[in-house]
Amino acid sequence: MEKDLKKIKDQMHDEELAGFVFTNEMKRNVISKIEMKNKKGGLLKLKKWVPVVITAAFLVVSSAGIYKLTGMDSPPQNAGPSVETPPGEKEEKKPELIPPAYVPEGYIFKHTRTKDETYEHVYVNEEDNEEYFSYRMQKDQPDFSSASPSNIPLALNLQGSLFKGDEMNTALVWEDEGYYQIVEQEGDMAEVDFLKIVDSIIAEKGFDSYLKEDIAELEGQLAEENQESETTQQKDEVNNSAVEDEGTEIEEETSEPSLAENEAIALLKKFYQTEDEILSHFGDEYKHPSYQTKEQFYQEFTGFMTRNLVEKLYHYRLDERDDGLYHLPMDGFITYKEGKPYQFKKEENGQYILTQNFNSDMHGKGTFYATFTYQNGKWIITDHGNR
C-alpha cells in the first residue's frame, strides 16, 4: 500500500506539484488525528485505515493546489474576450491635405471639405464668388472626359495632365501618396497664377518643381504686355489732347458744360445707326451706288465725330476703284453693348471716357473705350477702340 501511495505522490509531484513536499510531520499530524478519533477501534483497525486516510488527505491538498494554479492563469469571469489587432491590420494613415503656399491676390479661403476618400480646400474670389479654385485629393480617378488632356512634367518622376474644358475652366491632375492630386479653377484666373498654385503644392511636398521656368516665362510676357499697354495708353492720351486737324481747339475746362451718360450713349447710338444705314447701300458686290471716294464716306460722320477718327476706323475697310467705292467685307470692330455694365468718368483734361469689358469668341477678352471731347460748342466722339 505504501508503495502505491509513493507512486501516486511521485506522479503528482512530476506532473502538477513538483515543488510540493508531503513532510513526515504532516504525516504524523494526520495519523495523530486518526488515532484520537479511533482510540476505541484498536490498533489493528488503525493500521487498516492509515494508508487510505493519508491518500485522501494528499488528494485534497493536491486538488486545492491545482485549483489555485489554474485560477492564477484564468482571466476574470467578467473581463470579456481578449482581442488583439493583427499586425497587418493597422489603421491606414490619412493623407495630409496641405494648404497652398501661394494664393492669388483677391482670393480667400472658404472651407475644407472631407467626404469618404475625398479631401478638398476651396478658395473663392472676394469680388465674384462664382470664381474659385480648389486643391483636393481623392482615391477615385477624376472625370474630365469633356476636355482633352495634355501632358506636363511637374518634377522628377512626377507627371501631370492638364485639362482645359473652356476659357473659364482649367484642371491639373497628378498622382502621389496613393491619391489623385487635383488643382482646379473656374473663372478668369491668369495662367501664371494657376501654375504658381500647383508649384507651391508640389514644392511643399518635397519635389523640385519644373514649373518655375514656365512661370518665369509667363511673368516676362506679362511684363512686356503691360509695358506695351502703358505705351499705347500714353500715345492715346497725347492724341486725345492734341488739336484736331480741323483747327478747332478744346475750350477751357471751366467754360465747357458737363456731359451726361445718356448723352454720351446717344452719340454712340447715332454713330452705329449712321454706319448701318450707309453700309446698307452697298450692293451684293459691296459697291456703293454713288460714292466714288473715301472722303465722301467720311463726311457722313463728321457732324458727331472727328474726321481723323472716321478715317482711323474705315480707311482699310474701303477701296477706291475706277468704277466707284467698294466696302471690303471683314469682321467689325468692338462696339458699345447696351444693357451691359460700363464705367463713365470725367478726365482731368475735361474729356469723358466710357469703358466696358467684353469677352467674345471672335475678339477674346478686353476693354472697349470711347472718348468724348467738347469742340465747337458741342460734344463729339474723338476716339473709339479697345485695349
C-alpha positions as CSV (number, residue, x, y, z in Angstrom):
1,M,0.0,0.0,0.0
2,E,2.8,2.4,0.9
3,K,4.5,1.7,-2.5
4,D,1.2,2.6,-4.3
5,L,1.0,5.8,-2.2
6,K,4.6,6.7,-3.0
7,K,3.9,6.1,-6.7
8,I,0.9,8.3,-6.8
9,K,2.7,11.0,-4.8
10,D,5.7,10.9,-7.2
11,Q,3.5,11.1,-10.2
12,M,1.6,14.2,-8.9
13,H,4.9,15.8,-8.0
14,D,6.2,15.4,-11.5
15,E,3.1,16.4,-13.4
16,E,1.3,19.0,-11.2
17,L,3.1,19.9,-7.9
18,A,6.7,19.4,-8.5
19,G,7.5,21.9,-5.8
20,F,5.1,20.4,-3.2
21,V,6.6,18.3,-0.3
22,F,4.4,16.0,1.9
23,T,6.7,16.0,5.1
24,N,6.9,13.4,7.9
25,E,5.4,16.0,10.2
26,M,2.4,16.3,8.0
27,K,2.1,12.5,8.0
28,R,2.3,12.4,11.8
29,N,-0.3,15.0,12.2
30,V,-2.7,13.0,10.1
31,I,-2.0,9.8,12.0
32,S,-2.4,11.5,15.3
33,K,-5.8,12.8,14.4
34,I,-6.9,9.4,13.3
35,E,-5.7,7.8,16.5
36,M,-7.6,10.3,18.6
37,K,-10.7,9.6,16.7
38,N,-10.4,5.9,16.8
39,K,-8.9,5.1,20.2
40,K,-11.7,2.5,20.7
41,G,-11.1,0.9,17.4
42,G,-7.9,-0.8,18.3
43,L,-4.5,-0.9,16.8
44,L,-5.5,-3.3,14.1
45,K,-8.3,-1.1,12.9
46,L,-6.0,1.9,12.8
47,K,-3.4,0.2,10.7
48,K,-6.1,-0.8,8.3
49,W,-7.3,2.8,7.6
50,V,-4.0,4.7,7.8
51,P,-3.0,4.3,4.1
52,V,-6.5,5.2,2.9
53,V,-6.7,8.4,5.0
54,I,-3.2,9.5,4.0
55,T,-4.1,9.1,0.4
56,A,-7.3,11.0,0.8
57,A,-5.6,13.9,2.6
58,F,-2.9,14.1,-0.1
59,L,-5.5,14.2,-2.8
60,V,-7.4,17.0,-1.1
61,V,-4.3,19.1,-0.7
62,S,-3.2,18.4,-4.3
63,S,-6.6,19.4,-5.6
64,A,-6.5,22.7,-3.7
65,G,-3.1,23.5,-5.2
66,I,-4.2,22.7,-8.7
67,Y,-7.3,24.9,-8.3
68,K,-5.1,27.8,-7.1
69,L,-2.6,27.3,-10.0
70,T,-5.4,27.1,-12.5
71,G,-7.1,30.3,-11.1
72,M,-3.9,32.3,-11.4
73,D,-3.8,31.9,-15.2
74,S,-7.6,32.3,-15.8
75,P,-8.9,35.7,-16.6
76,P,-11.7,37.3,-14.5
77,Q,-15.1,35.9,-15.3
78,N,-16.5,39.3,-16.5
79,A,-13.3,40.5,-18.2
80,G,-14.7,39.8,-21.7
81,P,-12.8,38.3,-24.6
82,S,-9.2,39.5,-25.2
83,V,-8.9,40.9,-28.7
84,E,-5.5,41.6,-30.4
85,T,-5.2,43.6,-33.5
86,P,-3.5,41.6,-36.2
87,P,-0.1,43.1,-37.1
88,G,-1.2,43.6,-40.8
89,E,-4.4,45.4,-40.0
90,K,-3.1,48.7,-38.6
91,E,-5.3,51.8,-39.3
92,E,-4.5,53.4,-42.6
93,K,-2.8,56.8,-42.3
94,K,-4.9,59.6,-43.8
95,P,-3.2,61.8,-46.3
96,E,-2.1,65.3,-45.4
97,L,-4.1,67.9,-47.3
98,I,-1.7,70.9,-47.1
99,P,-2.9,74.4,-47.9
100,P,-1.3,76.0,-51.0
101,A,1.6,78.3,-50.0
102,Y,0.6,80.6,-52.9
103,V,-2.9,82.1,-53.1
104,P,-3.6,84.7,-55.9
105,E,-4.5,88.2,-54.8
106,G,-8.2,88.7,-54.3
107,Y,-8.9,85.0,-53.4
108,I,-9.8,84.0,-49.8
109,F,-10.2,80.6,-48.1
110,K,-13.8,79.4,-48.0
111,H,-13.8,75.9,-46.4
112,T,-12.3,72.5,-46.2
113,R,-14.5,69.6,-47.3
114,T,-14.0,65.9,-46.4
115,K,-16.2,63.2,-47.8
116,D,-15.4,59.5,-47.9
117,E,-12.0,59.4,-49.5
118,T,-12.0,63.0,-50.9
119,Y,-10.3,65.8,-49.1
120,E,-10.5,69.4,-50.5
121,H,-9.6,73.0,-49.8
122,V,-11.7,75.7,-51.6
123,Y,-10.8,79.4,-52.2
124,V,-13.1,82.0,-53.8
125,N,-12.7,85.4,-55.4
126,E,-13.8,88.1,-53.0
127,E,-15.4,90.2,-55.7
128,D,-17.1,87.3,-57.5
129,N,-17.8,84.1,-55.6
130,E,-18.6,82.3,-58.8
131,E,-14.8,82.3,-59.5
132,Y,-12.9,79.9,-57.4
133,F,-10.0,77.4,-57.2
134,S,-9.6,74.2,-55.2
135,Y,-7.0,71.7,-54.2
136,R,-8.2,68.2,-53.5
137,M,-7.0,64.6,-53.0
138,Q,-9.2,61.7,-53.9
139,K,-8.9,57.9,-54.4
140,D,-11.3,57.8,-57.5
141,Q,-9.9,58.9,-60.8
142,P,-11.4,62.3,-61.7
143,D,-13.7,62.6,-64.7
144,F,-12.6,65.3,-67.2
145,S,-13.9,63.5,-70.2
146,S,-15.2,66.7,-71.8
147,A,-11.6,68.0,-72.2
148,S,-8.5,66.6,-73.9
149,P,-5.5,66.3,-71.6
150,S,-2.0,67.5,-72.4
151,N,0.9,66.1,-70.5
152,I,3.1,68.4,-68.4
153,P,6.1,67.3,-66.4
154,L,5.9,68.7,-62.9
155,A,9.1,67.2,-61.3
156,L,11.4,64.2,-61.4
157,N,9.2,61.1,-61.7
158,L,6.1,63.3,-61.4
159,Q,3.9,63.7,-64.5
160,G,0.8,65.8,-64.7
161,S,-2.2,66.1,-67.0
162,L,-3.6,69.5,-67.9
163,F,-7.3,69.7,-68.8
164,K,-8.8,72.8,-70.4
165,G,-12.6,72.5,-70.6
166,D,-13.2,76.1,-71.9
167,E,-11.8,79.5,-71.3
168,M,-13.1,79.6,-67.8
169,N,-12.2,76.1,-66.5
170,T,-8.8,74.5,-66.1
171,A,-7.6,71.5,-64.1
172,L,-4.2,69.9,-63.5
173,V,-4.0,66.3,-62.2
174,W,-1.2,64.1,-60.9
175,E,-0.8,61.0,-58.7
176,D,1.1,61.0,-55.4
177,E,0.8,59.3,-52.0
178,G,-1.7,56.8,-53.4
179,Y,-4.2,59.6,-54.3
180,Y,-5.1,61.7,-57.3
181,Q,-4.0,65.3,-56.6
182,I,-6.1,67.9,-58.4
183,V,-5.9,71.7,-58.7
184,E,-8.9,73.1,-60.5
185,Q,-10.0,76.7,-61.2
186,E,-13.2,78.2,-62.5
187,G,-13.2,81.8,-63.7
188,D,-10.9,84.4,-65.1
189,M,-7.6,83.4,-63.4
190,A,-4.3,84.1,-65.1
191,E,-2.4,81.0,-66.2
192,V,0.7,82.2,-64.3
193,D,-1.3,82.3,-61.0
194,F,-2.7,78.8,-61.7
195,L,0.8,77.4,-62.2
196,K,2.1,79.1,-59.1
197,I,-0.6,77.4,-57.0
198,V,0.5,73.9,-58.3
199,D,4.2,74.8,-57.9
200,S,3.7,75.8,-54.3
201,I,2.0,72.5,-53.5
202,I,4.5,70.1,-55.1
203,A,7.4,72.1,-53.6
204,E,5.8,71.8,-50.2
205,K,5.6,68.0,-50.7
206,G,9.4,67.9,-51.3
207,F,9.6,67.9,-55.1
208,D,12.0,70.1,-57.1
209,S,9.4,71.7,-59.3
210,Y,9.9,72.0,-63.1
211,L,7.2,74.7,-63.3
212,K,9.5,77.6,-62.2
213,E,10.8,78.1,-65.8
214,D,7.3,78.2,-67.2
215,I,6.2,80.7,-64.5
216,A,9.2,82.9,-65.2
217,E,8.5,82.9,-69.0
218,L,4.8,83.8,-68.4
219,E,5.8,86.6,-66.0
220,G,8.1,88.0,-68.6
221,Q,5.4,88.0,-71.2
222,L,3.0,89.8,-68.8
223,A,5.6,92.4,-68.1
224,E,6.1,93.1,-71.9
225,E,2.3,93.3,-72.4
226,N,1.9,95.7,-69.5
227,Q,4.7,97.9,-70.9
228,E,3.1,97.9,-74.4
229,S,-0.3,98.7,-72.9
230,E,1.1,101.7,-70.9
231,T,2.9,102.9,-74.0
232,T,-0.3,102.7,-76.1
233,Q,-2.3,104.4,-73.4
234,Q,0.2,107.3,-73.3
235,K,0.0,107.7,-77.0
236,D,-3.8,107.7,-76.9
237,E,-3.7,110.4,-74.2
238,V,-1.4,112.5,-76.3
239,N,-3.5,112.1,-79.4
240,N,-6.7,112.9,-77.5
241,S,-5.2,116.1,-76.1
242,A,-3.8,117.3,-79.4
243,V,-5.5,119.9,-81.5
244,E,-7.5,118.3,-84.3
245,D,-6.6,118.9,-88.0
246,E,-9.7,121.0,-88.5
247,G,-8.1,123.7,-86.4
248,T,-10.5,123.5,-83.6
249,E,-9.4,123.9,-80.0
250,I,-10.6,122.4,-76.8
251,E,-12.2,125.0,-74.6
252,E,-11.1,125.6,-71.1
253,E,-12.5,123.1,-68.6
254,T,-14.1,125.8,-66.6
255,S,-16.2,127.0,-69.5
256,E,-17.4,123.7,-71.0
257,P,-20.7,122.1,-69.9
258,S,-20.8,118.7,-68.4
259,L,-21.7,115.6,-70.5
260,A,-24.4,113.3,-69.1
261,E,-24.1,109.5,-69.5
262,N,-27.2,109.3,-71.6
263,E,-25.9,112.0,-73.9
264,A,-22.7,110.1,-74.5
265,I,-24.5,106.8,-75.2
266,A,-26.8,108.7,-77.6
267,L,-23.8,109.8,-79.6
268,L,-22.6,106.2,-79.8
269,K,-26.0,105.0,-81.0
270,K,-26.1,107.8,-83.6
271,F,-22.7,106.6,-84.9
272,Y,-23.8,102.9,-85.1
273,Q,-27.1,103.8,-86.8
274,T,-25.4,106.0,-89.4
275,E,-22.9,103.2,-90.2
276,D,-25.7,100.7,-90.6
277,E,-27.6,103.0,-92.9
278,I,-24.6,103.8,-95.2
279,L,-23.4,100.2,-95.4
280,S,-26.9,99.0,-96.3
281,H,-26.5,101.0,-99.6
282,F,-23.5,98.9,-100.7
283,G,-24.8,96.2,-103.2
284,D,-24.2,92.5,-103.5
285,E,-20.7,93.2,-104.9
286,Y,-20.0,95.6,-102.0
287,K,-20.1,98.6,-104.4
288,H,-21.7,101.9,-103.3
289,P,-24.2,103.2,-105.9
290,S,-22.9,106.8,-105.8
291,Y,-19.8,107.3,-103.8
292,Q,-16.5,107.5,-105.7
293,T,-14.1,108.3,-102.9
294,K,-13.5,107.5,-99.2
295,E,-13.8,111.2,-98.4
296,Q,-17.5,111.1,-99.4
297,F,-17.9,108.2,-96.9
298,Y,-16.1,110.1,-94.1
299,Q,-18.2,113.2,-94.4
300,E,-21.3,111.3,-93.3
301,F,-19.9,111.1,-89.8
302,T,-18.2,114.4,-89.2
303,G,-21.2,116.0,-87.5
304,F,-20.7,114.0,-84.4
305,M,-17.2,112.5,-84.8
306,T,-13.8,113.9,-85.9
307,R,-12.7,113.1,-89.4
308,N,-9.4,111.6,-88.1
309,L,-11.4,109.1,-86.1
310,V,-13.6,108.1,-89.0
311,E,-10.5,107.6,-91.2
312,K,-8.8,105.5,-88.5
313,L,-11.8,103.2,-88.3
314,Y,-12.6,102.8,-92.0
315,H,-9.6,103.6,-94.3
316,Y,-8.6,99.9,-94.6
317,R,-12.2,98.8,-95.0
318,L,-12.8,100.9,-98.1
319,D,-11.3,100.6,-101.6
320,E,-11.4,103.3,-104.3
321,R,-11.6,101.7,-107.7
322,D,-12.1,103.1,-111.2
323,D,-15.8,102.3,-111.2
324,G,-16.5,103.6,-107.7
325,L,-16.1,103.0,-103.9
326,Y,-16.2,99.4,-102.5
327,H,-16.6,98.2,-99.0
328,L,-14.3,95.3,-98.1
329,P,-16.0,92.5,-96.2
330,M,-14.3,91.8,-92.8
331,D,-15.0,91.5,-89.1
332,G,-16.5,94.5,-87.5
333,F,-14.8,96.5,-84.7
334,I,-15.7,96.3,-81.0
335,T,-18.7,98.5,-80.1
336,Y,-20.6,99.5,-77.0
337,K,-23.1,96.9,-75.9
338,E,-26.3,98.4,-74.5
339,G,-27.5,96.7,-71.3
340,K,-24.1,95.5,-70.2
341,P,-22.2,97.1,-67.3
342,Y,-20.0,100.1,-68.1
343,Q,-18.0,102.9,-66.5
344,F,-18.3,106.6,-67.3
345,K,-16.0,109.2,-65.9
346,K,-14.5,112.6,-66.5
347,E,-10.8,113.0,-67.1
348,E,-8.5,115.8,-65.7
349,N,-8.3,117.3,-69.2
350,G,-12.0,117.8,-69.4
351,Q,-12.8,114.8,-71.7
352,Y,-15.2,112.0,-70.8
353,I,-14.4,108.3,-71.2
354,L,-16.8,105.4,-71.4
355,T,-15.4,101.9,-70.8
356,Q,-16.9,98.4,-71.0
357,N,-15.4,95.0,-70.5
358,F,-16.0,92.4,-73.2
359,N,-15.4,88.6,-73.7
360,S,-16.3,87.1,-77.0
361,D,-15.3,84.1,-79.2
362,M,-14.3,86.4,-82.0
363,H,-12.4,89.1,-80.1
364,G,-11.4,87.4,-76.9
365,K,-11.2,89.4,-73.7
366,G,-10.6,93.2,-73.4
367,T,-11.9,96.6,-72.7
368,F,-13.9,98.8,-75.1
369,Y,-13.5,102.6,-74.7
370,A,-14.9,105.7,-76.3
371,T,-13.6,109.3,-75.7
372,F,-15.9,112.4,-75.9
373,T,-14.5,115.9,-76.3
374,Y,-16.1,119.3,-76.3
375,Q,-15.4,121.1,-79.6
376,N,-17.0,124.0,-81.5
377,G,-19.7,124.3,-78.8
378,K,-20.7,120.6,-78.8
379,W,-19.7,117.2,-77.6
380,I,-18.3,114.8,-80.2
381,I,-16.6,111.4,-80.3
382,T,-12.9,111.8,-80.7
383,D,-11.7,108.2,-80.1
384,H,-13.2,104.7,-80.3
385,G,-11.5,101.4,-79.9
386,N,-10.4,98.6,-77.5
387,R,-7.4,97.5,-75.5
